[in-house]
Amino acid sequence: MPANLPPGLPIVPDGDAPGGQRTSSPLPGTGATSFSTAPFNMSPEDFEAAVGDALLLIPDKAARAMDNVAIFIEDDYTPQPGDAPGTVLLGLYEGVPLTERDSWWDAGSLPDRITIFRQPILDICESRHEVIDEVAITVIHEIAHHFGIGDDRLHELGWG
């Protein structure tokens, strides 16, 4: 567990299926501007280590403000009923944003869940460095949802 994250923020890998492709904004200051069309090859264990490295890039203030969140790794997103066929996600936040929590929320609530999808990220990266950058962007995007920031605002800010 990276030292800047609060205790109880596990990284839990699972899943193993092929995936699609989606691009995202490069991490500010990295100089990365485009992504590969050929998937980068990385074992699940190496990807988990890259996720750990990416979590070190989360600002300390944001990491300390997170409350009851677990981070998981799955190989790919499976579109749900109502999703467009072929939906590809790099990450997914599932939970109750901090802005919507009430006094009832603490009573036995399960942790919010941020899932990072391995294969779609590998599909758009050419190196381990790009994987770390893309995971950091994805985690920060999903953490923003935990803080109640919607996709439209994230896109306006360049974190879409």
C-alpha positions in Angstrom: 0.0 0.0 0.0 1.5 3.4 -1.0 2.3 5.5 2.1 0.2 8.5 1.0 -3.0 6.6 1.0 -5.1 6.1 4.2 -5.2 2.6 5.8 -8.0 0.4 4.6 -7.6 1.4 0.9 -6.8 -2.1 -0.6 -5.8 -2.8 -4.1 -7.6 -6.0 -5.0 -6.9 -7.6 -8.4 -9.1 -10.0 -10.2 -10.6 -10.8 -13.7 -8.9 -12.1 -16.9 -10.6 -11.2 -20.2 -9.7 -9.4 -23.4 -10.7 -5.7 -23.8 -11.4 -2.8 -26.0 -9.8 0.6 -26.5 -10.5 4.2 -25.2 -8.2 7.2 -25.1 -7.9 9.7 -22.2 -6.1 12.9 -21.4 -2.4 12.5 -20.6 -1.3 13.2 -17.0 -0.4 16.9 -16.8 3.3 17.5 -17.0 4.2 14.1 -18.6 4.4 15.3 -22.1 2.4 12.3 -23.3 -0.1 13.3 -26.0 -1.0 10.1 -27.9 -1.5 6.5 -27.3 -0.5 3.3 -29.1 -2.8 1.2 -31.2 -1.0 -2.0 -30.2 -1.5 -3.3 -26.7 1.4 -3.1 -24.3 2.2 -6.5 -22.8 2.2 -6.6 -19.0 1.5 -9.4 -16.6 -1.3 -9.0 -14.0 1.3 -8.8 -11.3 3.3 -6.1 -13.1 0.1 -4.2 -13.7 -0.8 -4.4 -10.0 2.7 -3.0 -9.2 2.1 -0.2 -11.8 -1.2 0.6 -10.1 0.6 0.9 -6.8 3.2 3.3 -8.4 0.3 5.3 -9.9 -1.4 5.6 -6.6 1.8 7.4 -5.3 0.9 10.2 -7.8 -2.4 11.0 -6.0 -2.0 14.3 -4.1 -1.7 13.7 -0.4 -4.6 16.0 0.4 -6.9 14.1 -1.9 -5.8 10.7 -0.5 -6.3 11.8 3.1 -9.8 13.2 2.2 -11.0 9.8 0.7 -13.3 8.0 3.0 -14.1 4.3 2.9 -12.9 3.5 -0.6 -11.5 0.3 -1.9 -9.5 0.1 -5.2 -9.9 -3.1 -7.3 -8.3 -4.3 -10.5 -10.2 -6.3 -13.1 -9.1 -7.3 -16.5 -12.0 -5.7 -18.4 -15.4 -4.1 -18.0 -18.4 -6.1 -19.0 -21.2 -3.8 -20.4 -24.3 -3.8 -18.2 -27.9 -3.8 -19.3 -28.6 -0.3 -20.7 -24.9 0.2 -21.7 -24.2 0.7 -25.4 -22.8 -2.5 -26.9 -19.0 -2.3 -27.0 -18.8 0.1 -24.0 -15.1 0.4 -22.9 -14.1 1.8 -19.6 -10.7 2.4 -18.1 -12.2 2.8 -14.6 -15.4 2.8 -12.7 -16.6 4.4 -9.5 -19.4 2.7 -7.6 -20.6 4.2 -4.4 -22.1 7.2 -2.6 -20.2 10.4 -3.3 -19.1 12.3 -0.2 -21.4 15.2 -1.2 -24.4 12.8 -1.0 -23.7 11.1 2.3 -25.9 11.6 5.2 -25.8 10.6 8.9 -27.4 7.2 7.8 -24.5 6.4 5.5 -22.0 5.4 8.2 -24.3 2.7 9.7 -22.9 -0.5 8.1 -22.1 0.9 4.6 -19.8 -1.1 2.4 -16.8 0.8 1.0 -17.2 2.7 -2.2 -15.4 0.9 -5.0 -13.0 2.2 -7.7 -12.3 -0.5 -10.3 -9.3 -0.1 -12.7 -9.7 -2.2 -15.9 -6.3 -3.6 -17.0 -6.8 -4.6 -20.6 -8.3 -1.3 -21.9 -5.4 0.6 -20.3 -2.8 -1.7 -21.8 -4.6 -1.4 -25.2 -3.8 2.4 -25.3 -0.3 2.4 -23.8 3.2 1.7 -25.2 5.3 1.6 -22.0 5.1 1.0 -18.3 5.5 4.7 -17.8 2.4 5.3 -20.0 0.5 2.6 -18.0 1.4 4.4 -14.7 0.3 7.8 -16.1 -3.0 6.4 -17.5 -3.8 4.6 -14.3 -3.1 7.8 -12.3 -5.4 9.8 -14.6 -8.1 7.1 -14.3 -7.8 6.8 -10.5 -7.9 10.6 -10.1 -11.0 10.7 -12.4 -12.7 8.1 -10.3 -11.7 9.7 -7.1 -13.3 12.9 -8.4 -16.6 11.0 -8.6 -16.1 10.0 -5.0 -15.9 13.7 -4.2 -19.1 14.4 -6.2 -17.6 15.8 -9.4 -19.4 14.6 -12.5 -18.1 13.7 -15.9 -19.1 16.9 -17.6 -17.0 19.0 -15.1 -14.1 16.5 -15.3 -14.1 16.9 -19.1 -14.1 20.7 -18.7 -11.1 20.4 -16.4 -9.2 18.0 -18.9 -9.7 14.9 -16.8 -12.3 13.3 -19.0 
